[in-house]
Amino acid sequence: MPRPTVAQLTYGSCTVVFTTLAMLLLSQTSSGPAVAVIAVAAVALGVLVAMTVPAPRRTPVIVARSAAEEPAGPAVPSVASVAAAAPEAVREPSAR
């Protein structure tokens, strides 16, 4: 499993903190079990947000060519020819 990026950690952590504060302020709860449920829900939402942040893609390396190396005609993929093996002579069983 790849390591999380800085962006994923940041978004996930901010989501946990702000979601917890918002739910605690909106629910106006003070009981222990309710605070625990809010905290678990905030952590679950933070993990979900962190996992949905797109990971950076690796860009392909483009090799620069000089004008002398570029082909003169249109770019056509070359087809490699494969020499077929000569079939072996079939021996017929001798009559006895």
N, C-alpha and C positions, 0 to 999 in steps of 0.2 A: 504494500500500500504506500503510495507516495506521501511525502511529508506535506503538511499544510503550508500554504504560502503566508506571507505577512498579511496580505489582504484578507485571506480567509480567517486568520486569527483575529484581526481587528474587527471585521464585520460581525463575527460570532460573539466576541466579547462585548462589543457595544450593544448588540441585540439583547444579550442576557441582562446587562445592567439596566438599560432603558426599559425593557419589558417588565422587569421585576419592579422597578420604581413605579411605572405606570399602573400596573395591576394592583400593587399595594395601595397606591393613592386612590384609585378608582373604587376598589372594593372596601376600603376603610376597615379592614379586618385587623384584629390584634391577637387572634387565637393561634397557637402554635401549629396545629395541623393545617390550617388554611394558609399560613405563611409557607409551610413546607410544600404544599401543593402548588402554590404560585412559583416557588423557587424551582421546583422540578419542571413545571411547564415552561418557564423562562429558559432553563438550560436546554430542554428539548428543542425549543424554537431557535436558540442560538446555534445548536449543532446543525439544525436543518438549514439555516441561513449560511453557515460556514461551508457546508457541503455543496450548496448550489452556486456559490461564487465560482465563475469559470476559471479554470486553471490556465496559466499562460501556455500558449501553444509554441512548439518549437518551429521556427521558420526554416525552410530549406535553404541550404547554402547555395548561392548562385555564383557560379564561376564566370568571371569576366573573360571574354576571348578578345584577342586582337583581330583587326580586320583581315590580316593575312590568314588566320586560322579558320575563319568562317567559310562555309561552303558557298560556291558561286550560285548553284541552282537552288530550287525549293527544297525545303527540309523534307526528305522522304526517309522513312525508317528502312534500314537495310535488312535484308533477309539473308540469314546465314544458310548456305547450302550444306547439306549433310550428304556425304557420299554414302550411297547404299552399299551394303556388303554384297558381294557377288554370291548368288545362291550356290550352294554346294551341289555337286552332281548327285542325282538320286541313283542309288545302286539297286538294281532289281535282283531279287534272290535267284540264284542259278538253279536250273531244273536238274533234278537228279534222276 
